[in-house]
Amino acid sequence: MSRFILSAFADEIDPGLDVQMDVLEQHGISYIEMRGVGGKNITQYSLEEVMEIKRRLDKRGFRISAIGSPIGKISITDDFGPHLELFRHTLEIAKILETRYIRMFSFYIPEGEKPENYRGEVMDRWRRFLEAAEGTGIMLLHENEKDIYGDTPQRCLDLVKEMDNGNMKLIFDPANFVQCDVETYPEAYELLKEHVVYLHIKDAVYSDHHVVPAGQGDGKVKEILESLYKRGFEGFLSIEPHLWNFVGFAELENRKVEASEEDSGPDKFAIAAYALKKLIREVTGEAR
């Protein structure tokens, strides 16, 4: 039986964890894809600080669906050693936060160069990630992202097949595929569906690639949810509004934008949450 479990990138609500939890409670969401707390990424905290964050989450009854890490979101030409150490630190964070998943990427490709030229290095680095995670019970989830090796469904499939490892699966992000001018459904979805265990819910339009609430763009989010529902999918739908700039947006998106605390807020998150809930009701016929 299908089961859609809602989670969210709560740092797009507010930098403060208490406000994040307050707003998510209002929307009946008890999972967080932990990325930003207090204006910095969770991977930048010490293990002792993460333990304190975990205590605060436990007190309010919140759980972590995944670590929204920046692992793999550096250039393929950057030094890998320090990044691998950051990954090992992230594994320890995941253990403390009692989550099974770490969201990851497959490295930015130098502008103007062919991703295929860097395939060997991408695969080598991902093998080292998987070696480091072996025995932890933690699953590494690759997200399709513009300008990285795995920004097309074909290269996402190439990566997951080359790894051939049960501890490596895919996150499907419709908006990111739209921003790469890829057809999300049926093309990307049908190619990748056997490896997808987690979704990021945001939508976008082909014309200028701007992000819109789920169901209001070209990402065919409803069609994807319908297919997942029929297939008996059970997993997380993580709301990632991206409807405005928020603290940390510029760093996360590898681009120069003006990001201010005033741009984030509960109201814009509510738009994204209501849009997804509406689609779920249409797909399942259930009240939510």
Buried (B, 14 or more C-beta within 10 A) or exposed (E): EBEBBBBBBBBBBBBBBEBBBBBBEEBEBBBBBBBBBBEBBBBBBEEEBBEEBBEEBEEBEBBBBBBBBBBBBBBBEEEBEEBBEBBEBBBEBBBBBEBBBBBBBBBBBEEEEEBEEBBEBBBEBBBBBBEBBEEBEBBBBBBBBBBBBBBBBBBBBBBBEBBEBEBBBBBBBBBBBBBBEBBBBEBBBEBBBEBBBBBBBBBBBEEEBEBBBBBBBBBBBBBBBBBBBEEEBEBBBBBBBBBBBBBBBBBBBBEEEEBEEEBBBBEBBBBBBEBBBBBBEEBBEEEE
